Amino acid sequence: MSTPAGFDELIHPSTRLSVVALLATTEWADFAFVRDSLSLSDSALSKQLHTLGEAGYLEILKEGGGRKRRTRVRLTGRGRTAFEGHVAALRAIVEGAGTLPDAVPGAGAAKAAAPGREAAR
């Protein structure tokens, strides 16, 4: 099975997918909100935001200084497009899984027998 168009290896890891999915629902989000919503440590979230930012998927805005420093993030147009394409690709994979038994000869209801056993009927 080939990878559907739009599948994004950068977004696909579960932590990054969760970050991008959360950001897709808002215009801007505070670092603390994303961290707490996804139960991530500061360092784990920072690493994911850096990776997504380097790819041009996020805009990261740092305001203030010292203890009052505030970090806010949002998806860029490129990030939103990549996320929507990735979601569509995942849907295609899931929907394609439901059609597999009819499309592949011999992949019907009968299960292959383990060596030394009869096939289930």
Backbone atoms as SQL, in Angstrom:
CREATE TABLE atoms (id INTEGER PRIMARY KEY, chain TEXT, resi INTEGER, resn TEXT, atom TEXT, x REAL, y REAL, z REAL);
INSERT INTO atoms VALUES
  (1, 'A', 1, 'MET', 'N', 0.849, -1.175, 0.000),
  (2, 'A', 1, 'MET', 'CA', 0.000, 0.000, 0.000),
  (3, 'A', 1, 'MET', 'C', 0.896, 1.240, 0.000),
  (4, 'A', 2, 'SER', 'N', 0.647, 2.126, -0.915),
  (5, 'A', 2, 'SER', 'CA', 1.448, 3.351, -0.977),
  (6, 'A', 2, 'SER', 'C', 0.910, 4.385, 0.010),
  (7, 'A', 3, 'THR', 'N', 1.752, 5.314, 0.360),
  (8, 'A', 3, 'THR', 'CA', 1.355, 6.378, 1.279),
  (9, 'A', 3, 'THR', 'C', 0.497, 7.384, 0.522),
  (10, 'A', 4, 'PRO', 'N', -0.682, 7.717, 1.049),
  (11, 'A', 4, 'PRO', 'CA', -1.558, 8.671, 0.354),
  (12, 'A', 4, 'PRO', 'C', -0.942, 10.068, 0.275),
  (13, 'A', 5, 'ALA', 'N', -1.327, 10.792, -0.755),
  (14, 'A', 5, 'ALA', 'CA', -0.882, 12.181, -0.894),
  (15, 'A', 5, 'ALA', 'C', -1.301, 12.959, 0.346),
  (16, 'A', 6, 'GLY', 'N', -0.458, 13.830, 0.795),
  (17, 'A', 6, 'GLY', 'CA', -0.774, 14.660, 1.953),
  (18, 'A', 6, 'GLY', 'C', -0.266, 14.114, 3.272),
  (19, 'A', 7, 'PHE', 'N', 0.121, 12.834, 3.305),
  (20, 'A', 7, 'PHE', 'CA', 0.639, 12.258, 4.547),
  (21, 'A', 7, 'PHE', 'C', 1.922, 12.993, 4.906),
  (22, 'A', 8, 'ASP', 'N', 2.015, 13.481, 6.123),
  (23, 'A', 8, 'ASP', 'CA', 3.137, 14.318, 6.531),
  (24, 'A', 8, 'ASP', 'C', 3.902, 13.648, 7.666),
  (25, 'A', 9, 'GLU', 'N', 5.090, 13.157, 7.352),
  (26, 'A', 9, 'GLU', 'CA', 5.923, 12.464, 8.347),
  (27, 'A', 9, 'GLU', 'C', 6.306, 13.374, 9.515),
  (28, 'A', 10, 'LEU', 'N', 6.408, 14.669, 9.263),
  (29, 'A', 10, 'LEU', 'CA', 6.784, 15.600, 10.325),
  (30, 'A', 10, 'LEU', 'C', 5.665, 15.756, 11.348),
  (31, 'A', 11, 'ILE', 'N', 4.439, 15.813, 10.889),
  (32, 'A', 11, 'ILE', 'CA', 3.286, 15.984, 11.782),
  (33, 'A', 11, 'ILE', 'C', 2.878, 14.667, 12.433),
  (34, 'A', 12, 'HIS', 'N', 3.129, 13.555, 11.781),
  (35, 'A', 12, 'HIS', 'CA', 2.563, 12.272, 12.190),
  (36, 'A', 12, 'HIS', 'C', 2.888, 11.790, 13.610),
  (37, 'A', 13, 'PRO', 'N', 4.089, 11.973, 14.153),
  (38, 'A', 13, 'PRO', 'CA', 4.314, 11.490, 15.528),
  (39, 'A', 13, 'PRO', 'C', 3.241, 12.044, 16.476),
  (40, 'A', 14, 'SER', 'N', 2.773, 11.209, 17.372),
  (41, 'A', 14, 'SER', 'CA', 1.583, 11.538, 18.167),
  (42, 'A', 14, 'SER', 'C', 1.678, 12.864, 18.923),
  (43, 'A', 15, 'THR', 'N', 2.830, 13.189, 19.469),
  (44, 'A', 15, 'THR', 'CA', 2.933, 14.447, 20.210),
  (45, 'A', 15, 'THR', 'C', 2.772, 15.635, 19.276),
  (46, 'A', 16, 'ARG', 'N', 3.457, 15.604, 18.132),
  (47, 'A', 16, 'ARG', 'CA', 3.329, 16.715, 17.182),
  (48, 'A', 16, 'ARG', 'C', 1.921, 16.789, 16.611),
  (49, 'A', 17, 'LEU', 'N', 1.336, 15.644, 16.328),
  (50, 'A', 17, 'LEU', 'CA', -0.032, 15.627, 15.810),
  (51, 'A', 17, 'LEU', 'C', -0.983, 16.241, 16.830),
  (52, 'A', 18, 'SER', 'N', -0.799, 15.936, 18.097),
  (53, 'A', 18, 'SER', 'CA', -1.637, 16.512, 19.151),
  (54, 'A', 18, 'SER', 'C', -1.449, 18.022, 19.250),
  (55, 'A', 19, 'VAL', 'N', -0.216, 18.483, 19.146),
  (56, 'A', 19, 'VAL', 'CA', 0.060, 19.922, 19.196),
  (57, 'A', 19, 'VAL', 'C', -0.625, 20.624, 18.032),
  (58, 'A', 20, 'VAL', 'N', -0.432, 20.109, 16.833),
  (59, 'A', 20, 'VAL', 'CA', -0.995, 20.750, 15.641),
  (60, 'A', 20, 'VAL', 'C', -2.519, 20.692, 15.667),
  (61, 'A', 21, 'ALA', 'N', -3.087, 19.574, 16.101),
  (62, 'A', 21, 'ALA', 'CA', -4.551, 19.461, 16.186),
  (63, 'A', 21, 'ALA', 'C', -5.116, 20.486, 17.164),
  (64, 'A', 22, 'LEU', 'N', -4.452, 20.670, 18.281),
  (65, 'A', 22, 'LEU', 'CA', -4.903, 21.664, 19.258),
  (66, 'A', 22, 'LEU', 'C', -4.805, 23.072, 18.675),
  (67, 'A', 23, 'LEU', 'N', -3.700, 23.371, 18.029),
  (68, 'A', 23, 'LEU', 'CA', -3.515, 24.708, 17.459),
  (69, 'A', 23, 'LEU', 'C', -4.457, 24.979, 16.289),
  (70, 'A', 24, 'ALA', 'N', -4.917, 23.932, 15.629),
  (71, 'A', 24, 'ALA', 'CA', -5.843, 24.108, 14.502),
  (72, 'A', 24, 'ALA', 'C', -7.198, 24.633, 14.957),
  (73, 'A', 25, 'THR', 'N', -7.470, 24.549, 16.252),
  (74, 'A', 25, 'THR', 'CA', -8.772, 24.988, 16.774),
  (75, 'A', 25, 'THR', 'C', -8.757, 26.422, 17.285),
  (76, 'A', 26, 'THR', 'N', -7.617, 27.092, 17.190),
  (77, 'A', 26, 'THR', 'CA', -7.503, 28.435, 17.754),
  (78, 'A', 26, 'THR', 'C', -6.633, 29.316, 16.871),
  (79, 'A', 27, 'GLU', 'N', -6.724, 30.610, 17.079),
  (80, 'A', 27, 'GLU', 'CA', -5.865, 31.541, 16.340),
  (81, 'A', 27, 'GLU', 'C', -4.470, 31.567, 16.974),
  (82, 'A', 28, 'TRP', 'N', -4.387, 31.891, 18.250),
  (83, 'A', 28, 'TRP', 'CA', -3.140, 31.887, 19.013),
  (84, 'A', 28, 'TRP', 'C', -3.358, 31.083, 20.290),
  (85, 'A', 29, 'ALA', 'N', -2.313, 30.436, 20.781),
  (86, 'A', 29, 'ALA', 'CA', -2.402, 29.712, 22.053),
  (87, 'A', 29, 'ALA', 'C', -1.162, 30.006, 22.888),
  (88, 'A', 30, 'ASP', 'N', -1.365, 30.194, 24.178),
  (89, 'A', 30, 'ASP', 'CA', -0.245, 30.372, 25.099),
  (90, 'A', 30, 'ASP', 'C', 0.483, 29.045, 25.280),
  (91, 'A', 31, 'PHE', 'N', 1.787, 29.131, 25.433),
  (92, 'A', 31, 'PHE', 'CA', 2.621, 27.962, 25.675),
  (93, 'A', 31, 'PHE', 'C', 2.054, 27.141, 26.830),
  (94, 'A', 32, 'ALA', 'N', 1.713, 27.802, 27.932),
  (95, 'A', 32, 'ALA', 'CA', 1.212, 27.096, 29.118),
  (96, 'A', 32, 'ALA', 'C', -0.085, 26.353, 28.821),
  (97, 'A', 33, 'PHE', 'N', -0.951, 26.945, 28.005),
  (98, 'A', 33, 'PHE', 'CA', -2.208, 26.286, 27.644),
  (99, 'A', 33, 'PHE', 'C', -1.936, 25.000, 26.863),
  (100, 'A', 34, 'VAL', 'N', -1.056, 25.072, 25.882),
  (101, 'A', 34, 'VAL', 'CA', -0.729, 23.886, 25.079),
  (102, 'A', 34, 'VAL', 'C', -0.075, 22.836, 25.971),
  (103, 'A', 35, 'ARG', 'N', 0.897, 23.253, 26.769),
  (104, 'A', 35, 'ARG', 'CA', 1.606, 22.340, 27.677),
  (105, 'A', 35, 'ARG', 'C', 0.634, 21.617, 28.602),
  (106, 'A', 36, 'ASP', 'N', -0.247, 22.374, 29.246),
  (107, 'A', 36, 'ASP', 'CA', -1.177, 21.786, 30.206),
  (108, 'A', 36, 'ASP', 'C', -2.249, 20.946, 29.519),
  (109, 'A', 37, 'SER', 'N', -2.729, 21.391, 28.373),
  (110, 'A', 37, 'SER', 'CA', -3.763, 20.645, 27.646),
  (111, 'A', 37, 'SER', 'C', -3.268, 19.276, 27.204),
  (112, 'A', 38, 'LEU', 'N', -1.984, 19.194, 26.859),
  (113, 'A', 38, 'LEU', 'CA', -1.422, 17.942, 26.348),
  (114, 'A', 38, 'LEU', 'C', -0.585, 17.195, 27.381),
  (115, 'A', 39, 'SER', 'N', -0.537, 17.720, 28.606),
  (116, 'A', 39, 'SER', 'CA', 0.232, 17.099, 29.699),
  (117, 'A', 39, 'SER', 'C', 1.686, 16.846, 29.297),
  (118, 'A', 40, 'LEU', 'N', 2.320, 17.889, 28.771),
  (119, 'A', 40, 'LEU', 'CA', 3.718, 17.796, 28.366),
  (120, 'A', 40, 'LEU', 'C', 4.588, 18.608, 29.318),
  (121, 'A', 41, 'SER', 'N', 5.841, 18.243, 29.396),
  (122, 'A', 41, 'SER', 'CA', 6.793, 19.065, 30.144),
  (123, 'A', 41, 'SER', 'C', 7.167, 20.267, 29.281),
  (124, 'A', 42, 'ASP', 'N', 7.715, 21.293, 29.916),
  (125, 'A', 42, 'ASP', 'CA', 8.168, 22.464, 29.165),
  (126, 'A', 42, 'ASP', 'C', 9.169, 22.062, 28.085),
  (127, 'A', 43, 'SER', 'N', 10.126, 21.219, 28.455),
  (128, 'A', 43, 'SER', 'CA', 11.174, 20.850, 27.495),
  (129, 'A', 43, 'SER', 'C', 10.622, 20.023, 26.337),
  (130, 'A', 44, 'ALA', 'N', 9.693, 19.108, 26.623),
  (131, 'A', 44, 'ALA', 'CA', 9.113, 18.291, 25.548),
  (132, 'A', 44, 'ALA', 'C', 8.333, 19.164, 24.569),
  (133, 'A', 45, 'LEU', 'N', 7.544, 20.096, 25.103),
  (134, 'A', 45, 'LEU', 'CA', 6.779, 20.976, 24.218),
  (135, 'A', 45, 'LEU', 'C', 7.713, 21.895, 23.443),
  (136, 'A', 46, 'SER', 'N', 8.711, 22.451, 24.099),
  (137, 'A', 46, 'SER', 'CA', 9.661, 23.333, 23.411),
  (138, 'A', 46, 'SER', 'C', 10.315, 22.632, 22.228),
  (139, 'A', 47, 'LYS', 'N', 10.701, 21.386, 22.425),
  (140, 'A', 47, 'LYS', 'CA', 11.337, 20.610, 21.353),
  (141, 'A', 47, 'LYS', 'C', 10.389, 20.452, 20.169),
  (142, 'A', 48, 'GLN', 'N', 9.135, 20.109, 20.439),
  (143, 'A', 48, 'GLN', 'CA', 8.166, 19.914, 19.354),
  (144, 'A', 48, 'GLN', 'C', 7.862, 21.231, 18.641),
  (145, 'A', 49, 'LEU', 'N', 7.723, 22.304, 19.406),
  (146, 'A', 49, 'LEU', 'CA', 7.460, 23.607, 18.795),
  (147, 'A', 49, 'LEU', 'C', 8.634, 24.040, 17.928),
  (148, 'A', 50, 'HIS', 'N', 9.840, 23.784, 18.387),
  (149, 'A', 50, 'HIS', 'CA', 11.027, 24.134, 17.604),
  (150, 'A', 50, 'HIS', 'C', 11.025, 23.387, 16.267),
  (151, 'A', 51, 'THR', 'N', 10.763, 22.085, 16.312),
  (152, 'A', 51, 'THR', 'CA', 10.750, 21.273, 15.095),
  (153, 'A', 51, 'THR', 'C', 9.685, 21.768, 14.121),
  (154, 'A', 52, 'LEU', 'N', 8.484, 22.015, 14.627),
  (155, 'A', 52, 'LEU', 'CA', 7.393, 22.493, 13.774),
  (156, 'A', 52, 'LEU', 'C', 7.672, 23.907, 13.266),
  (157, 'A', 53, 'GLY', 'N', 8.278, 24.728, 14.096),
  (158, 'A', 53, 'GLY', 'CA', 8.626, 26.086, 13.682),
  (159, 'A', 53, 'GLY', 'C', 9.686, 26.101, 12.591),
  (160, 'A', 54, 'GLU', 'N', 10.696, 25.240, 12.712),
  (161, 'A', 54, 'GLU', 'CA', 11.749, 25.143, 11.697),
  (162, 'A', 54, 'GLU', 'C', 11.180, 24.744, 10.340),
  (163, 'A', 55, 'ALA', 'N', 10.109, 23.962, 10.345),
  (164, 'A', 55, 'ALA', 'CA', 9.466, 23.528, 9.099),
  (165, 'A', 55, 'ALA', 'C', 8.541, 24.601, 8.526),
  (166, 'A', 56, 'GLY', 'N', 8.359, 25.677, 9.273),
  (167, 'A', 56, 'GLY', 'CA', 7.472, 26.739, 8.808),
  (168, 'A', 56, 'GLY', 'C', 6.012, 26.485, 9.114),
  (169, 'A', 57, 'TYR', 'N', 5.740, 25.518, 10.003),
  (170, 'A', 57, 'TYR', 'CA', 4.356, 25.163, 10.332),
  (171, 'A', 57, 'TYR', 'C', 3.795, 26.014, 11.466),
  (172, 'A', 58, 'LEU', 'N', 4.670, 26.640, 12.250),
  (173, 'A', 58, 'LEU', 'CA', 4.237, 27.449, 13.393),
  (174, 'A', 58, 'LEU', 'C', 4.884, 28.814, 13.361),
  (175, 'A', 59, 'GLU', 'N', 4.183, 29.762, 13.930),
  (176, 'A', 59, 'GLU', 'CA', 4.765, 31.057, 14.253),
  (177, 'A', 59, 'GLU', 'C', 4.854, 31.093, 15.773),
  (178, 'A', 60, 'ILE', 'N', 6.007, 31.447, 16.289),
  (179, 'A', 60, 'ILE', 'CA', 6.234, 31.513, 17.728),
  (180, 'A', 60, 'ILE', 'C', 6.534, 32.964, 18.087),
  (181, 'A', 61, 'LEU', 'N', 5.756, 33.501, 19.000),
  (182, 'A', 61, 'LEU', 'CA', 5.892, 34.897, 19.415),
  (183, 'A', 61, 'LEU', 'C', 6.260, 34.932, 20.893),
  (184, 'A', 62, 'LYS', 'N', 7.397, 35.549, 21.207),
  (185, 'A', 62, 'LYS', 'CA', 7.835, 35.682, 22.606),
  (186, 'A', 62, 'LYS', 'C', 7.686, 37.140, 22.993),
  (187, 'A', 63, 'GLU', 'N', 6.944, 37.368, 24.061),
  (188, 'A', 63, 'GLU', 'CA', 6.669, 38.730, 24.531),
  (189, 'A', 63, 'GLU', 'C', 7.224, 38.915, 25.932),
  (190, 'A', 64, 'GLY', 'N', 7.625, 40.138, 26.259),
  (191, 'A', 64, 'GLY', 'CA', 8.095, 40.442, 27.603),
  (192, 'A', 64, 'GLY', 'C', 9.471, 39.873, 27.861),
  (193, 'A', 65, 'GLY', 'N', 9.844, 39.896, 29.129),
  (194, 'A', 65, 'GLY', 'CA', 11.148, 39.388, 29.507),
  (195, 'A', 65, 'GLY', 'C', 11.138, 38.924, 30.946),
  (196, 'A', 66, 'GLY', 'N', 12.186, 38.254, 31.322),
  (197, 'A', 66, 'GLY', 'CA', 12.315, 37.772, 32.697),
  (198, 'A', 66, 'GLY', 'C', 11.193, 36.828, 33.083),
  (199, 'A', 67, 'ARG', 'N', 10.674, 37.018, 34.292),
  (200, 'A', 67, 'ARG', 'CA', 9.607, 36.143, 34.803),
  (201, 'A', 67, 'ARG', 'C', 8.274, 36.392, 34.104),
  (202, 'A', 68, 'LYS', 'N', 8.142, 37.530, 33.455),
  (203, 'A', 68, 'LYS', 'CA', 6.880, 37.865, 32.790),
  (204, 'A', 68, 'LYS', 'C', 6.898, 37.488, 31.312),
  (205, 'A', 69, 'ARG', 'N', 7.885, 36.727, 30.902),
  (206, 'A', 69, 'ARG', 'CA', 7.975, 36.322, 29.503),
  (207, 'A', 69, 'ARG', 'C', 6.791, 35.438, 29.148),
  (208, 'A', 70, 'ARG', 'N', 6.224, 35.700, 28.004),
  (209, 'A', 70, 'ARG', 'CA', 5.054, 34.956, 27.542),
  (210, 'A', 70, 'ARG', 'C', 5.337, 34.451, 26.131),
  (211, 'A', 71, 'THR', 'N', 5.099, 33.175, 25.905),
  (212, 'A', 71, 'THR', 'CA', 5.285, 32.586, 24.583),
  (213, 'A', 71, 'THR', 'C', 3.924, 32.174, 24.052),
  (214, 'A', 72, 'ARG', 'N', 3.650, 32.625, 22.836),
  (215, 'A', 72, 'ARG', 'CA', 2.392, 32.261, 22.172),
  (216, 'A', 72, 'ARG', 'C', 2.732, 31.632, 20.829),
  (217, 'A', 73, 'VAL', 'N', 1.883, 30.712, 20.407),
  (218, 'A', 73, 'VAL', 'CA', 2.123, 30.005, 19.141),
  (219, 'A', 73, 'VAL', 'C', 0.838, 29.923, 18.331),
  (220, 'A', 74, 'ARG', 'N', 1.029, 29.811, 17.024),
  (221, 'A', 74, 'ARG', 'CA', -0.109, 29.577, 16.137),
  (222, 'A', 74, 'ARG', 'C', 0.376, 28.855, 14.896),
  (223, 'A', 75, 'LEU', 'N', -0.566, 28.186, 14.235),
  (224, 'A', 75, 'LEU', 'CA', -0.250, 27.549, 12.962),
  (225, 'A', 75, 'LEU', 'C', -0.107, 28.623, 11.896),
  (226, 'A', 76, 'THR', 'N', 0.831, 28.437, 11.005),
  (227, 'A', 76, 'THR', 'CA', 0.929, 29.292, 9.829),
  (228, 'A', 76, 'THR', 'C', -0.027, 28.724, 8.777),
  (229, 'A', 77, 'GLY', 'N', -0.198, 29.428, 7.692),
  (230, 'A', 77, 'GLY', 'CA', -1.002, 28.893, 6.591),
  (231, 'A', 77, 'GLY', 'C', -0.437, 27.573, 6.099),
  (232, 'A', 78, 'ARG', 'N', 0.885, 27.509, 6.006),
  (233, 'A', 78, 'ARG', 'CA', 1.553, 26.274, 5.579),
  (234, 'A', 78, 'ARG', 'C', 1.277, 25.139, 6.563),
  (235, 'A', 79, 'GLY', 'N', 1.324, 25.444, 7.853),
  (236, 'A', 79, 'GLY', 'CA', 1.061, 24.430, 8.873),
  (237, 'A', 79, 'GLY', 'C', -0.372, 23.934, 8.833),
  (238, 'A', 80, 'ARG', 'N', -1.305, 24.853, 8.649),
  (239, 'A', 80, 'ARG', 'CA', -2.724, 24.477, 8.577),
  (240, 'A', 80, 'ARG', 'C', -2.977, 23.604, 7.347),
  (241, 'A', 81, 'THR', 'N', -2.385, 23.980, 6.217),
  (242, 'A', 81, 'THR', 'CA', -2.536, 23.190, 4.989),
  (243, 'A', 81, 'THR', 'C', -1.941, 21.796, 5.170),
  (244, 'A', 82, 'ALA', 'N', -0.766, 21.723, 5.790),
  (245, 'A', 82, 'ALA', 'CA', -0.127, 20.425, 6.035),
  (246, 'A', 82, 'ALA', 'C', -0.983, 19.565, 6.959),
  (247, 'A', 83, 'PHE', 'N', -1.544, 20.166, 8.006),
  (248, 'A', 83, 'PHE', 'CA', -2.395, 19.425, 8.938),
  (249, 'A', 83, 'PHE', 'C', -3.643, 18.905, 8.228),
  (250, 'A', 84, 'GLU', 'N', -4.300, 19.750, 7.462),
  (251, 'A', 84, 'GLU', 'CA', -5.508, 19.325, 6.750),
  (252, 'A', 84, 'GLU', 'C', -5.195, 18.212, 5.757),
  (253, 'A', 85, 'GLY', 'N', -4.059, 18.308, 5.064),
  (254, 'A', 85, 'GLY', 'CA', -3.649, 17.250, 4.145),
  (255, 'A', 85, 'GLY', 'C', -3.348, 15.954, 4.873),
  (256, 'A', 86, 'HIS', 'N', -2.726, 16.063, 6.031),
  (257, 'A', 86, 'HIS', 'CA', -2.389, 14.869, 6.813),
  (258, 'A', 86, 'HIS', 'C', -3.658, 14.185, 7.327),
  (259, 'A', 87, 'VAL', 'N', -4.602, 14.966, 7.814),
  (260, 'A', 87, 'VAL', 'CA', -5.871, 14.400, 8.283),
  (261, 'A', 87, 'VAL', 'C', -6.582, 13.694, 7.124),
  (262, 'A', 88, 'ALA', 'N', -6.592, 14.303, 5.951),
  (263, 'A', 88, 'ALA', 'CA', -7.222, 13.677, 4.781),
  (264, 'A', 88, 'ALA', 'C', -6.513, 12.374, 4.419),
  (265, 'A', 89, 'ALA', 'N', -5.189, 12.356, 4.509),
  (266, 'A', 89, 'ALA', 'CA', -4.430, 11.138, 4.213),
  (267, 'A', 89, 'ALA', 'C', -4.739, 10.039, 5.226),
  (268, 'A', 90, 'LEU', 'N', -4.843, 10.397, 6.504),
  (269, 'A', 90, 'LEU', 'CA', -5.193, 9.403, 7.527),
  (270, 'A', 90, 'LEU', 'C', -6.587, 8.844, 7.284),
  (271, 'A', 91, 'ARG', 'N', -7.518, 9.715, 6.909),
  (272, 'A', 91, 'ARG', 'CA', -8.872, 9.242, 6.587),
  (273, 'A', 91, 'ARG', 'C', -8.842, 8.277, 5.410),
  (274, 'A', 92, 'ALA', 'N', -8.050, 8.581, 4.394),
  (275, 'A', 92, 'ALA', 'CA', -7.944, 7.698, 3.228),
  (276, 'A', 92, 'ALA', 'C', -7.382, 6.338, 3.631),
  (277, 'A', 93, 'ILE', 'N', -6.419, 6.333, 4.531),
  (278, 'A', 93, 'ILE', 'CA', -5.852, 5.066, 5.005),
  (279, 'A', 93, 'ILE', 'C', -6.913, 4.258, 5.737),
  (280, 'A', 94, 'VAL', 'N', -7.633, 4.904, 6.646),
  (281, 'A', 94, 'VAL', 'CA', -8.659, 4.218, 7.434),
  (282, 'A', 94, 'VAL', 'C', -9.794, 3.731, 6.539),
  (283, 'A', 95, 'GLU', 'N', -10.258, 4.583, 5.645),
  (284, 'A', 95, 'GLU', 'CA', -11.345, 4.189, 4.746),
  (285, 'A', 95, 'GLU', 'C', -10.900, 3.078, 3.805),
  (286, 'A', 96, 'GLY', 'N', -9.648, 3.118, 3.366),
  (287, 'A', 96, 'GLY', 'CA', -9.122, 2.078, 2.496),
  (288, 'A', 96, 'GLY', 'C', -9.019, 0.739, 3.195),
  (289, 'A', 97, 'ALA', 'N', -8.799, 0.757, 4.500),
  (290, 'A', 97, 'ALA', 'CA', -8.703, -0.491, 5.262),
  (291, 'A', 97, 'ALA', 'C', -10.025, -1.235, 5.241),
  (292, 'A', 98, 'GLY', 'N', -11.132, -0.532, 5.185),
  (293, 'A', 98, 'GLY', 'CA', -12.442, -1.169, 5.146),
  (294, 'A', 98, 'GLY', 'C', -12.745, -1.837, 3.823),
  (295, 'A', 99, 'THR', 'N', -12.056, -1.445, 2.751),
  (296, 'A', 99, 'THR', 'CA', -12.322, -2.022, 1.434),
  (297, 'A', 99, 'THR', 'C', -11.323, -3.100, 1.058),
  (298, 'A', 100, 'LEU', 'N', -10.317, -3.310, 1.860),
  (299, 'A', 100, 'LEU', 'CA', -9.262, -4.242, 1.520),
  (300, 'A', 100, 'LEU', 'C', -9.723, -5.669, 1.259),
  (301, 'A', 101, 'PRO', 'N', -10.554, -6.296, 2.107),
  (302, 'A', 101, 'PRO', 'CA', -10.913, -7.692, 1.860),
  (303, 'A', 101, 'PRO', 'C', -11.570, -7.926, 0.505),
  (304, 'A', 102, 'ASP', 'N', -12.380, -7.023, 0.023),
  (305, 'A', 102, 'ASP', 'CA', -13.023, -7.199, -1.273),
  (306, 'A', 102, 'ASP', 'C', -12.052, -6.945, -2.417),
  (307, 'A', 103, 'ALA', 'N', -11.084, -6.092, -2.204),
  (308, 'A', 103, 'ALA', 'CA', -10.177, -5.691, -3.271),
  (309, 'A', 103, 'ALA', 'C', -9.030, -6.675, -3.475),
  (310, 'A', 104, 'VAL', 'N', -8.694, -7.447, -2.463),
  (311, 'A', 104, 'VAL', 'CA', -7.558, -8.355, -2.555),
  (312, 'A', 104, 'VAL', 'C', -8.059, -9.790, -2.643),
  (313, 'A', 105, 'PRO', 'N', -7.763, -10.485, -3.761),
  (314, 'A', 105, 'PRO', 'CA', -8.209, -11.879, -3.887),
  (315, 'A', 105, 'PRO', 'C', -7.644, -12.735, -2.753),
  (316, 'A', 106, 'GLY', 'N', -8.497, -13.554, -2.178),
  (317, 'A', 106, 'GLY', 'CA', -8.069, -14.460, -1.125),
  (318, 'A', 106, 'GLY', 'C', -7.986, -13.829, 0.248),
  (319, 'A', 107, 'ALA', 'N', -8.410, -12.571, 0.381),
  (320, 'A', 107, 'ALA', 'CA', -8.332, -11.907, 1.680),
  (321, 'A', 107, 'ALA', 'C', -9.708, -11.801, 2.309),
  (322, 'A', 108, 'GLY', 'N', -10.583, -12.729, 2.018),
  (323, 'A', 108, 'GLY', 'CA', -11.943, -12.707, 2.535),
  (324, 'A', 108, 'GLY', 'C', -12.029, -13.155, 3.972),
  (325, 'A', 109, 'ALA', 'N', -13.122, -13.810, 4.331),
  (326, 'A', 109, 'ALA', 'CA', -13.407, -14.176, 5.713),
  (327, 'A', 109, 'ALA', 'C', -12.528, -15.309, 6.235),
  (328, 'A', 110, 'ALA', 'N', -12.069, -16.209, 5.360),
  (329, 'A', 110, 'ALA', 'CA', -11.253, -17.329, 5.828),
  (330, 'A', 110, 'ALA', 'C', -9.908, -16.817, 6.322),
  (331, 'A', 111, 'LYS', 'N', -9.489, -17.330, 7.456),
  (332, 'A', 111, 'LYS', 'CA', -8.215, -16.920, 8.024),
  (333, 'A', 111, 'LYS', 'C', -7.158, -17.951, 7.654),
  (334, 'A', 112, 'ALA', 'N', -5.964, -17.481, 7.421),
  (335, 'A', 112, 'ALA', 'CA', -4.873, -18.385, 7.080),
  (336, 'A', 112, 'ALA', 'C', -4.576, -19.284, 8.274),
  (337, 'A', 113, 'ALA', 'N', -4.305, -20.530, 7.991),
  (338, 'A', 113, 'ALA', 'CA', -4.014, -21.487, 9.059),
  (339, 'A', 113, 'ALA', 'C', -2.559, -21.365, 9.487),
  (340, 'A', 114, 'ALA', 'N', -2.354, -21.531, 10.769),
  (341, 'A', 114, 'ALA', 'CA', -0.992, -21.588, 11.279),
  (342, 'A', 114, 'ALA', 'C', -0.392, -22.904, 10.823),
  (343, 'A', 115, 'PRO', 'N', 0.911, -22.978, 10.680),
  (344, 'A', 115, 'PRO', 'CA', 1.527, -24.240, 10.262),
  (345, 'A', 115, 'PRO', 'C', 1.073, -25.393, 11.154),
  (346, 'A', 116, 'GLY', 'N', 0.624, -26.472, 10.520),
  (347, 'A', 116, 'GLY', 'CA', 0.180, -27.646, 11.255),
  (348, 'A', 116, 'GLY', 'C', -1.275, -27.597, 11.679),
  (349, 'A', 117, 'ARG', 'N', -2.035, -26.576, 11.296),
  (350, 'A', 117, 'ARG', 'CA', -3.445, -26.458, 11.663),
  (351, 'A', 117, 'ARG', 'C', -4.283, -26.231, 10.424),
  (352, 'A', 118, 'GLU', 'N', -5.560, -26.555, 10.530),
  (353, 'A', 118, 'GLU', 'CA', -6.475, -26.321, 9.414),
  (354, 'A', 118, 'GLU', 'C', -6.936, -24.874, 9.420),
  (355, 'A', 119, 'ALA', 'N', -7.301, -24.400, 8.244),
  (356, 'A', 119, 'ALA', 'CA', -7.822, -23.035, 8.128),
  (357, 'A', 119, 'ALA', 'C', -9.199, -22.960, 8.767),
  (358, 'A', 120, 'ALA', 'N', -9.528, -21.824, 9.378),
  (359, 'A', 120, 'ALA', 'CA', -10.856, -21.609, 9.963),
  (360, 'A', 120, 'ALA', 'C', -11.875, -21.470, 8.849),
  (361, 'A', 121, 'ARG', 'N', -13.038, -22.022, 9.053),
  (362, 'A', 121, 'ARG', 'CA', -14.100, -21.928, 8.043),
  (363, 'A', 121, 'ARG', 'C', -15.328, -21.313, 8.632);
